[in-house]
Amino acid sequence: MIAALVNRILPFSSVDGPGNRTVFFLQGCNFNCGYCHNPETIHVCNNCGACVSACPTGAIRLVEGKVTYQRSVCCACDACLRACPRDASPKVDVMQPEQALGILSGNLPFIRGITVSGGECTLQRDFVLALFRGAKQMGLGTLLDSNGNYDFEQDEELLSVCDGVMLDVKCADPDAHRTLTEQSNELVLKNLAFLASIGKLEEVRTVVVPGVLPNEDTVRQVCAVLAPYWAAGAPIGYKLIRFRPLGVREGFRSVPVPNDESMEHLRGIALQAGCANVSIL
């Protein structure tokens, strides 16, 4: 049986790809980014039960050694997330592709596509493949939002039903990237070039973190890879995202938000490299 751990579903979103889209956020990530704004999506619940006593409504219980969650009773206070000692969430649904497609069918008059995000969605690749196949049969567009730590070049089957990847390039410098995420960026940079070369790179996203990451170096290296594709007319977008200390873990709460001048400087680098679609968020 194919199933995935689904953290949450946005029925309608206009910021996760073109048009109005339904977005599935899957649980679990193979990066451990210090600045993660959704750290509760990183790990999978290990049934320790620390969240049970924190829940004021009884939505979370420990039954036969397993944490259970009743969504209809939840008051969305997130006390369980604050109580979790391992950056996980008990508020996760085990969902089969058929169930997800049933949710999509109810949104059909109002959406033009589906985006699967995370966590890191490629960790549950078989679910994504089945979901995208069904979405295509419904006439919907399909996008992945990925940290890039997956060898897309070896998965022609998945790419055949995926319209494009929104790729996070957090840091081009390998040492700084490993310090931030605890993982190499070798596959990320490989995917940047590969996905652009086959027309499957929807956009690149870089979070700008002042004083912590070599932001300008990352933007310049991304632009160096993508400049030939932009020159040839490829509509690859570049989103420069301001770091904001909202929902982040303690080590990043004192990091400042980048100012307008620094963001415009980075935007200018991308524009000069030929990107016609640079946005600051």
Sequence and secondary structure as in RCSB ss.txt:
>XXXX:A:sequence
MIAALVNRILPFSSVDGPGNRTVFFLQGCNFNCGYCHNPETIHVCNNCGACVSACPTGAIRLVEGKVTYQRSVCC
ACDACLRACPRDASPKVDVMQPEQALGILSGNLPFIRGITVSGGECTLQRDFVLALFRGAKQMGLGTLLDSNGNY
DFEQDEELLSVCDGVMLDVKCADPDAHRTLTEQSNELVLKNLAFLASIGKLEEVRTVVVPGVLPNEDTVRQVCAV
LAPYWAAGAPIGYKLIRFRPLGVREGFRSVPVPNDESMEHLRGIALQAGCANVSIL
>XXXX:A:secstr
   EEEEEEEEEESSSSSSSEEEEEES  S   TT S GGGSS      TTTTT SSS EEEETTEEEE GGG  
   HHHHH TTS  S  EEE HHHHHHHHHHHGGG SEEEEESS GGGGHHHHHHHHHHHHHTT EEEEEE S S
 GGG HHHHHT  EEEEE   SSHHHHHHHHSS  HHHHHHHHHHHHTT EEEEEEEE TTTS HHHHHHHHHHH
HHHHHHTT   EEEEEE   SS  GGGTT     HHHHHHHHHHHHHTT S EEE 
